[in-house]
Amino acid sequence: MAEIFEIIMVLCFGASWPMNIMRSYRARTAKGKSLAFLVMIEIGYVAGIISKFVNEAYMADFGSKWYVLVFYCINFVMVGIDMILYFRNVMLDKKAAAAA
């Protein structure tokens, strides 16, 4: 039962990241974004991934529960994409400030 709630949590987080990525891409500014927040989320996903590998019960039944780890990895990648966009947007903000 706990795994079902974990999956729901990871899916809900995962559903929000594509929207956030599109918003970052379209906004073309880093204003209102927090790099510290993104880093903390990435650290959280790394901790979640590591927790799966060190959990003996999970690893013993990995063949039927691999998908939980996949969702953590997908979310980690999406946050990474948002971080890349953050740095792109910081550069765009600097260019806009220099042009003004």
C-alpha positions as CSV (number, residue, x, y, z in Angstrom):
1,M,0.0,0.0,0.0
2,A,2.8,2.4,0.8
3,E,4.2,1.9,-2.7
4,I,1.0,3.0,-4.3
5,F,1.1,6.3,-2.3
6,E,4.7,6.7,-3.3
7,I,3.9,6.2,-7.0
8,I,1.0,8.7,-6.7
9,M,3.4,11.2,-5.2
10,V,6.1,10.7,-7.8
11,L,3.5,10.9,-10.6
12,C,2.0,14.1,-9.3
13,F,5.5,15.7,-9.1
14,G,6.3,14.3,-12.5
15,A,3.1,15.8,-14.0
16,S,4.1,19.2,-12.9
17,W,7.6,19.3,-14.3
18,P,6.8,19.4,-18.0
19,M,4.5,22.4,-17.3
20,N,7.3,24.1,-15.4
21,I,9.8,23.3,-18.2
22,M,7.5,24.9,-20.8
23,R,7.0,27.9,-18.6
24,S,10.8,28.3,-18.2
25,Y,11.4,27.9,-21.9
26,R,8.7,30.4,-22.9
27,A,9.5,33.0,-20.2
28,R,13.1,33.4,-21.4
29,T,13.9,34.9,-17.9
30,A,15.2,33.5,-14.7
31,K,13.2,36.0,-12.7
32,G,11.0,34.3,-10.2
33,K,13.0,31.0,-10.4
34,S,15.1,29.7,-7.5
35,L,18.3,27.7,-8.3
36,A,18.5,26.6,-4.7
37,F,15.0,25.2,-4.9
38,L,15.9,23.2,-8.1
39,V,19.1,21.9,-6.5
40,M,17.2,20.8,-3.4
41,I,14.6,19.0,-5.5
42,E,17.5,17.2,-7.5
43,I,19.1,16.2,-4.2
44,G,15.7,14.8,-3.0
45,Y,15.4,12.7,-6.2
46,V,19.0,11.4,-5.8
47,A,18.1,10.5,-2.3
48,G,15.0,8.7,-3.5
49,I,16.9,6.8,-6.1
50,I,19.6,5.8,-3.7
51,S,17.0,4.7,-1.2
52,K,15.7,2.2,-3.7
53,F,19.1,0.7,-4.3
54,V,19.9,0.3,-0.6
55,N,16.4,-1.1,0.3
56,E,16.9,-4.9,0.4
57,A,13.2,-5.6,0.1
58,Y,12.8,-3.4,-2.9
59,M,15.9,-4.9,-4.6
60,A,14.8,-8.4,-3.9
61,D,11.6,-7.8,-5.8
62,F,13.1,-5.4,-8.3
63,G,11.8,-7.4,-11.3
64,S,8.2,-6.4,-10.5
65,K,8.8,-2.9,-9.0
66,W,11.4,-1.4,-11.4
67,Y,8.9,1.2,-12.6
68,V,9.0,3.1,-9.3
69,L,12.7,3.8,-9.9
70,V,12.0,4.8,-13.5
71,F,9.6,7.5,-12.3
72,Y,12.3,8.9,-10.0
73,C,14.8,8.9,-12.8
74,I,12.4,10.6,-15.2
75,N,11.6,13.3,-12.7
76,F,15.4,13.8,-12.0
77,V,16.0,14.4,-15.7
78,M,13.1,16.8,-16.0
79,V,14.4,18.9,-13.1
80,G,17.8,18.8,-14.7
81,I,16.3,20.2,-17.9
82,D,14.6,23.0,-15.9
83,M,18.0,23.8,-14.3
84,I,19.6,24.0,-17.8
85,L,16.8,26.4,-18.8
86,Y,17.5,28.4,-15.7
87,F,21.1,29.0,-16.7
88,R,20.0,29.8,-20.3
89,N,17.5,32.3,-18.9
90,V,20.2,33.9,-16.7
91,M,22.3,34.4,-19.7
92,L,19.4,35.9,-21.6
93,D,18.7,38.2,-18.6
94,K,22.3,39.4,-18.7
95,K,22.1,40.0,-22.5
96,A,18.9,42.0,-22.1
97,A,20.4,44.0,-19.2
98,A,23.5,44.8,-21.3
99,A,21.4,45.9,-24.2
100,A,19.3,48.2,-22.1
